Amino acid sequence: FQDFLIFIYNSLYLYFFEPSLFRFNLNIYDYVPVFENFIRLSIIIFALNKFFYLTKKNKFLFLIFFINYLFLETVWAIATSNWGTSFRHHYQSLPLLLFCIIPYKNFIINTSK
């Protein structure tokens, strides 16, 4: 079981951060995924920072989207073996991540009238 957890950790790391700028053998086409990794990481940091300023109802909605995002990314990370497929798989879960950063005022029905 411990080997499986290490495999998941390594898969997630490679899925989220490869290709990175720390590799010296990148060609010109690899800089697009590097930029996409930077943008996605910035959105994740922004979303996690936003979490602390949400109301209790909105935190629940945020957690639903974010946990689903992490689960979907974990499944894709386990099944992905190279940068090209991971680059395409990131766009499958991008709407869930974007739902984490939009304002929730229009989505929660105010029942305390």
Order of alpha helices (4+ residues) and beta strands (2+ residues): alpha-alpha-alpha-alpha
